[in-house]
Amino acid sequence: MKTAVRKLFQRYENFFNRSLGSGVDMDEVASLYASEFIAASPAGVMTGKNDDQLKQVMEQGYARYRAMGTKEMRIRDIRISPIDEHHCLTLVAWTAIYARKDRADTAIDFDVHYLVQKLSAEAKVFGWVSGDEQALLEKHGIG
């Protein structure tokens, strides 16, 4: 399980960073997620399906990150807490690097908790819990 989860988030980091440049195939990004998912943040809880609407929302999100000057997303640490033989809670500590016109690049550290399921060879994200991204960006003068 741990090897599959680490591989999942290495792919996640790779796809995210590719999306900041020339782009990435949204089918590849969608392959990181289970057929249905749940997400929670200070904005509330939502559920969704891994379908064309998810791909469209993700593409818009990547465009927003590019417009804000996001240069790179880097994993600082991964902590995996098994739940059972097929599920785990994974804390991913991220660092986002933002290009700034008026000063040096800005690095912002944040954590996201992911719910991960491994039923076959590959692990998939089926949920996540994140903090207030907009407030964090505003605190650093971004967005």
C-alpha positions in Angstrom: 0.0 0.0 0.0 2.7 2.5 1.0 4.6 2.1 -2.3 1.4 2.5 -4.3 0.4 5.6 -2.4 3.8 7.2 -2.8 3.8 6.4 -6.5 0.3 8.0 -6.8 1.5 11.3 -5.2 4.7 11.3 -7.3 2.4 11.1 -10.4 0.1 13.8 -8.8 3.0 16.2 -8.3 4.4 15.5 -11.9 1.0 16.1 -13.5 0.4 19.2 -11.6 3.7 20.7 -12.6 3.2 19.7 -16.2 -0.1 21.5 -16.1 1.6 24.7 -15.1 3.6 24.6 -18.4 2.5 23.3 -21.7 -0.4 21.5 -20.2 -1.3 17.9 -19.4 -3.8 15.4 -20.6 -6.9 15.7 -18.4 -7.5 12.0 -18.7 -4.1 11.4 -17.1 -5.0 13.7 -14.2 -8.4 12.1 -13.8 -6.7 8.7 -13.6 -5.5 9.8 -10.1 -9.0 9.8 -8.8 -11.6 7.1 -8.0 -14.9 7.1 -9.9 -16.5 9.1 -7.1 -15.0 11.4 -4.4 -15.7 13.6 -1.5 -14.0 16.9 -0.7 -14.1 19.1 2.4 -12.8 22.6 3.1 -14.0 25.7 5.0 -16.3 26.3 2.0 -18.2 23.1 2.9 -18.4 19.5 1.8 -19.0 18.4 -1.8 -19.2 15.1 -3.6 -18.5 14.5 -7.3 -17.9 12.0 -10.0 -14.8 11.5 -12.1 -16.3 12.6 -15.3 -16.0 15.3 -18.0 -17.2 18.0 -15.6 -14.4 17.1 -13.2 -11.9 17.4 -16.0 -13.3 20.8 -17.0 -13.2 22.1 -13.4 -9.6 20.9 -13.0 -8.6 22.5 -16.3 -10.0 25.8 -15.1 -8.2 25.4 -11.8 -4.9 24.8 -13.5 -5.5 27.9 -15.7 -6.2 29.9 -12.4 -2.9 28.7 -10.9 -1.0 29.7 -14.0 -2.6 33.1 -14.0 -1.6 33.6 -10.3 2.0 32.9 -11.3 2.3 29.4 -9.8 5.7 28.0 -10.9 5.9 24.8 -9.1 4.2 22.5 -6.6 6.6 20.4 -4.6 5.9 17.6 -2.1 7.8 18.2 1.2 6.6 15.1 3.0 4.1 12.3 2.8 2.7 10.6 5.9 0.5 7.5 5.4 -1.8 6.2 8.1 -3.4 2.8 7.1 -7.1 2.4 7.9 -7.4 -1.2 6.6 -5.8 -3.3 3.8 -7.4 -1.2 1.1 -7.6 2.3 2.5 -5.4 4.9 4.1 -5.4 8.6 5.2 -2.4 10.3 3.6 -1.1 13.7 4.7 0.7 15.4 1.9 2.8 18.5 2.9 3.1 20.7 -0.1 5.2 23.8 -1.0 3.8 26.0 -3.8 6.2 28.5 -5.5 4.7 31.6 -7.0 6.5 34.0 -9.3 6.3 37.6 -8.2 6.9 40.7 -10.4 7.6 43.0 -7.6 9.8 40.8 -5.4 11.5 37.4 -5.0 9.4 34.3 -5.6 7.1 33.4 -2.7 6.9 29.9 -1.3 3.8 28.8 0.6 3.6 25.6 2.7 0.3 23.9 3.2 -1.0 20.4 4.0 -3.8 18.4 2.5 -5.3 15.2 3.9 -6.2 12.7 1.2 -8.4 9.5 1.5 -6.8 6.8 -0.7 -8.1 3.5 -1.9 -6.1 0.7 -3.4 -8.3 -2.1 -4.9 -6.0 -3.1 -7.8 -2.4 -2.3 -8.7 -2.9 1.5 -8.5 -4.0 3.6 -5.6 -6.6 6.3 -6.2 -7.7 9.4 -4.3 -11.4 9.2 -3.3 -11.4 12.2 -1.0 -9.5 15.1 0.5 -9.7 17.7 3.3 -8.0 21.0 2.8 -7.7 24.3 4.6 -8.7 27.7 3.4 -6.6 28.1 0.2 -8.0 31.6 -0.6 -7.2 33.0 2.8 -3.6 31.5 2.7 -3.0 33.1 -0.8 -4.4 36.5 0.4 -2.1 36.3 3.5 0.8 36.1 1.1 -0.5 38.7 -1.3 -1.3 36.3 -4.1 -4.5 35.7 -5.9 
